[in-house]
Amino acid sequence: MYTPIHFKAQELVPPTSSAFLYGQELLDMLFDEDILIIADKLREKFGAMVANTWNVGGAHQYRGWRPRNCAVGALNSKHKMGMAIDLIPAEISVNDLRDHIVARKGKLYDMPRITGIEMGVPWLHVDIGRKTFTTFGR
């Protein structure tokens, strides 16, 4: 299984999940490895990006994996399958990054294919697992 280089487990799971298990074992159970690779590669290519912030006193705890009973997001969200992540880029505007991904239909460099991207939100939502590249949202 892939071990993220640029993200700690706490940045990818809510505090309720990490209370019983930290680290790689938790990530192996909850995530498709391609979404972890994508998160790392996006950070490498486009600079610093923030996911969950609960572990440093912030409010965000559901930008990576979400438990099935989580009220945040859609009922059948890719987050609940470990196949999506929401990121806030620090060194490029979210719109510029989103436009870059959309222009390439999710095929970016040496990373697995992004198959879904949410439009019109102030963060970058990417997911995997669809048969074709899809944009959705506002």
C-alpha positions as CSV (number, residue, x, y, z in Angstrom):
1,M,0.0,0.0,0.0
2,Y,1.1,3.5,-0.7
3,T,2.5,5.6,2.2
4,P,1.8,9.4,1.8
5,I,4.9,11.5,1.8
6,H,3.4,14.9,2.3
7,F,0.3,14.1,4.5
8,K,0.0,12.7,8.0
9,A,-2.9,10.4,8.9
10,Q,-4.4,13.2,11.0
11,E,-4.7,15.4,7.9
12,L,-6.7,12.8,6.2
13,V,-9.1,11.4,8.8
14,P,-11.5,12.9,11.4
15,P,-10.4,12.8,15.1
16,T,-13.0,10.1,15.9
17,S,-11.3,7.7,13.5
18,S,-7.7,8.4,14.5
19,A,-8.5,8.1,18.2
20,F,-8.2,4.3,18.0
21,L,-5.6,3.9,15.3
22,Y,-3.0,6.2,13.8
23,G,-0.7,6.0,10.8
24,Q,-0.3,3.8,7.8
25,E,-2.4,0.9,9.0
26,L,-5.4,3.2,9.3
27,L,-4.8,4.7,5.8
28,D,-4.5,1.2,4.3
29,M,-7.9,0.3,5.7
30,L,-9.7,3.5,4.7
31,F,-8.3,4.8,1.4
32,D,-7.8,3.7,-2.1
33,E,-4.1,4.2,-2.6
34,D,-4.6,6.2,-5.8
35,I,-6.3,9.1,-4.0
36,L,-3.3,9.2,-1.6
37,I,-0.9,9.2,-4.5
38,I,-2.9,12.0,-6.2
39,A,-2.9,14.1,-3.0
40,D,0.9,13.8,-2.7
41,K,1.5,14.5,-6.4
42,L,-0.7,17.6,-6.3
43,R,1.3,18.9,-3.4
44,E,4.6,18.1,-5.2
45,K,3.5,19.8,-8.4
46,F,1.5,22.8,-7.2
47,G,3.0,23.5,-3.7
48,A,1.6,23.4,-0.2
49,M,-2.0,22.2,0.3
50,V,-4.1,21.8,3.4
51,A,-6.6,19.0,4.1
52,N,-8.0,18.5,7.6
53,T,-6.9,21.0,10.2
54,W,-8.5,19.6,13.4
55,N,-5.1,18.4,14.6
56,V,-3.8,21.9,14.7
57,G,-6.9,23.5,16.3
58,G,-8.7,24.1,13.0
59,A,-12.3,23.3,12.1
60,H,-11.9,21.0,9.2
61,Q,-12.1,17.2,9.9
62,Y,-13.9,15.7,6.9
63,R,-11.7,16.7,3.9
64,G,-10.4,13.2,3.5
65,W,-12.2,10.0,4.6
66,R,-15.6,10.3,6.1
67,P,-17.4,7.7,8.2
68,R,-20.7,6.2,6.7
69,N,-22.8,8.0,9.3
70,C,-21.2,11.4,8.5
71,A,-23.8,14.1,7.8
72,V,-21.2,16.2,5.8
73,G,-21.6,15.8,2.0
74,A,-23.6,13.4,-0.1
75,L,-25.0,10.2,1.2
76,N,-22.9,8.1,-1.2
77,S,-19.9,10.4,-1.3
78,K,-16.6,9.2,-2.7
79,H,-15.1,10.4,0.6
80,K,-16.9,7.6,2.4
81,M,-15.3,5.1,0.1
82,G,-11.8,6.5,0.6
83,M,-11.8,7.7,-3.0
84,A,-11.9,11.5,-2.7
85,I,-10.1,14.4,-1.0
86,D,-10.7,18.1,-0.6
87,L,-7.6,20.3,-0.6
88,I,-7.0,24.1,-0.2
89,P,-3.9,25.1,-2.2
90,A,-1.7,27.7,-0.7
91,E,0.5,28.6,-3.7
92,I,-1.9,28.6,-6.6
93,S,-5.5,29.7,-6.7
94,V,-8.0,26.9,-6.4
95,N,-9.6,28.1,-9.7
96,D,-6.3,28.0,-11.6
97,L,-5.6,24.5,-10.3
98,R,-9.1,23.3,-11.1
99,D,-8.8,24.8,-14.6
100,H,-5.5,23.0,-15.1
101,I,-7.0,19.7,-14.1
102,V,-10.2,20.2,-16.2
103,A,-8.2,21.2,-19.3
104,R,-6.3,17.9,-19.1
105,K,-9.5,15.9,-18.3
106,G,-7.9,14.6,-15.1
107,K,-4.8,13.2,-16.6
108,L,-1.9,14.9,-14.9
109,Y,1.7,14.0,-15.2
110,D,2.7,10.8,-13.5
111,M,-0.2,10.5,-11.1
112,P,-3.3,8.3,-11.3
113,R,-6.2,9.7,-13.3
114,I,-8.5,12.1,-11.5
115,T,-12.0,11.1,-12.7
116,G,-14.2,13.7,-10.8
117,I,-13.8,17.3,-9.9
118,E,-16.3,19.6,-8.1
119,M,-16.8,23.0,-9.6
120,G,-17.8,26.3,-8.0
121,V,-16.5,25.6,-4.5
122,P,-13.7,27.4,-2.7
123,W,-11.6,24.2,-2.3
124,L,-10.3,21.5,-4.7
125,H,-12.4,18.4,-4.6
126,V,-11.0,15.5,-6.6
127,D,-12.1,11.9,-6.7
128,I,-11.4,8.7,-8.5
129,G,-13.3,5.6,-9.7
130,R,-15.7,7.0,-12.3
131,K,-15.5,5.5,-15.8
132,T,-15.1,8.9,-17.5
133,F,-13.9,12.3,-16.3
134,T,-16.8,14.3,-14.8
135,T,-17.2,17.8,-13.5
136,F,-20.1,18.4,-11.2
137,G,-21.4,20.9,-8.6
138,R,-22.3,24.5,-8.8
